[in-house]
Amino acid sequence: GANANWADHSTFTGGAAYYDFYHIEGELNPALPAGNSLYANSAVPYRKPGNTTFNINFLSNLSSPLYALAPQYRLLDLYTHYEWGRFDPLRIGGTAEFVRNVGFNAQEITNRIGLAAQALPTDNTGATGLQRPRVIGFLAEFQIGASSIVRRGDWNAFIGYRRLERDSVVAELTSADYRLGGTDQTAEYVGFSYGLARNTALIVHYIAAKSLDLAPQYNIDTWLVDVQASF
């Protein structure tokens, strides 16, 4: 990452990161012996909507399905934030972030999950996660007001758009603020922060989130009212 500052108090932050989630993808239990649970520990402990999953018991115990992540997750993430400080302490800024799961490989998944690929769920186009990879996410946000809320009367407002395709990131690690968590979603959001006292802020945040490829569509609108204090 890198930071830059200008004489008019404008600032720029940029960064890049690579995340390699090691061995979180599922493994198919062999057909014999019947009912075996050789790779049961590769199943996800809990499931959030979005990621392509498959039944690791497809060959060994079809009557007791157990689901695991189909893709590998190796994420390339790029981030930028700029604040124009000409009218400091009133600042105008923008944030952009892009992520891509460069570890998604349809042939590798097919080789690993074998016949279980036949039972993968389909999206609203009739395609499975292997037939129609969806591996990109991005965020764009505009802000105006104080850079941070540190005094009574400080304020800022923000508006943004967020998109996470189904296999762009690990669904279980996403924020529950957006459609109760998961991927396969877009969200428009707007919010306002106000300083109630020193280092204490009231934040009101509205999020309208909807599914991208799920059939039928699944939408949740959320209001969040937070009081945050730092010490």
Secondary structure, DSSP 8 states (H G I E B T S, - for coil): -EEEE-TTS-EEEEEEEEEEETT-B-----SSSTT--TTGGGS-SS--SSS-EEETTTTT-TTS--EEE-S-EEEEEEEEEEEE-TTTTSEEEEEEEEEEETT--HHHHHHHHGGGGGG--B-TTS-BTTTS---EEEEEEEEEE-SS--STT-EEEEEEEEEE-TTSS-GGGS-TTTTTS-SSEEEEEEEEEEEEETTEEEEEEEEEEEESS-SS--EEEEEEEEEEE--
